[in-house]
Every structure is written in structure tokens, then in C-alpha cells.
């Protein structure tokens, strides 16, 4: 088997893996929309909607690029291989730019979460907005927390003024214990505030997003190397 044939089959095999990686990126993007995305009301400008949508679009684009690479390898087409290399380079540069922006804004996440969480929990929760009420309840139940920094914040919140109850049911593992007007602290399970837990949750999921980006970038570098080798190995007649 000649060197060109080896590179050809390596490039084809690589692009099958690359295509599967694109599908995986689409799946993770959809998961980000529907799982961490439930907390978008607390994140202000830094919601999961934009990065998740970008990840889905990138995954679909990667699938298309993988098809182009496979076709270029099978047909030994310099045109297709050049197009393949260019598209990989564009994706790679976009991922580098996104990574730099994520690094620059990482320290602003907590400030944004603090502002939005205080506004939503202290001023909007319990005022009749069912979407906000549901978002706060899901947050407190999933992260096992209550209020922004502590459960006592509900004493002066819109929730207290509207319902005349000290704590919402989602603050307790046994939600019946929060149904009375002034439950004592022993009945409450989630005395910790949600701010630190939500900030950590967001950062953990951004790490997952970053890890996927780094993984795809490494795969793309290999793809560009294979494409260059195949391009120069093809006879001039192609």
C-alpha cells in the first residue's frame, strides 16, 4: 500500500470520527438548552441559550465538513480537500475566539448572577409570573438552596408580602413543612442561599462546554494535517 493510500484511508476514517463528534456536539448543545438552560432567568446576559445554539450550529457544520473531507479523500479531489481545510480553519479560529471571550468574562459571572438572582427571587418571585415562580422553584429544589444568600431573605421579599408565608415550599425537602406561615428553622432543610451553588453550577457546565471545544479543536488540527498531507500526495493531474 502506497503512502498516498494510507493517508487516504486515515483521512476517511478520521472524518467518520469527526462526523460522530459533530453529532455529539449537537446532542450536548440540546442538553444545555433544556437542562442548565432552565436557570437562564438568573444569568442575565450570560445565558446558556447562545453558547448552546452555537454548539448545535457548530456540530451540524462539523457534520457537513466531515462529509466534505470523506468525499475529498475518496475522490482524491484537491478542490474538496482545499475546501475541507478552509472550513476546518474557520471553525478552529471561531473556537479560539470564543475561548478567549469566555476566559475574559469568567470573573463577571458571579456579579451578573448576583444581580439577576436578587432581582428575580426578592422582587419578582410570588408576584403572579408563573414562569418566574417555576424557575425559582426548580432552582431551589435542584440545588437544595433557599433565597439568594440565605433563607431569611424571604422575610422581606415580594413572596412574603403576597402570600404572608415566610418560605416557599421549594425551600424544603418536605414541602409540607413550609406550608405554614412561620415554620421554625428545624423544619427548614435548605438554609443555604442559592448564589454560590448556582455560580458553581454555571461554571461547571461552562467547563463542560470548554472541554468539548478543546476536544473538537484538537481533532480539527489532526484533520488539517491529514488534509495537507493528502493534498500534496495527490498527483498533479488531480
Secondary structure, DSSP 8 states (H G I E B T S, - for coil): --HHHHHHHHHHHHHHHHHHHHHHHHHHHHHHHHTGGGGGGGSTT--HHHHHHHHHHHHHHHHHHHHHHHHHHHHT-HHHHHHHHHHHHHHHHHHHHHHHHHHHHGGGHHHHHHHHHHIIIIIITTTT-HHHHHHHHHHHHHHT--SSSBGGGGGGSHHHHHH--SS-GGG-SSGGGGSSTT--TTT-S--B-SHHHHHHHHHHHHHHHHHHHHHHHHHHHHHHHHHHHHHHHS-TT-
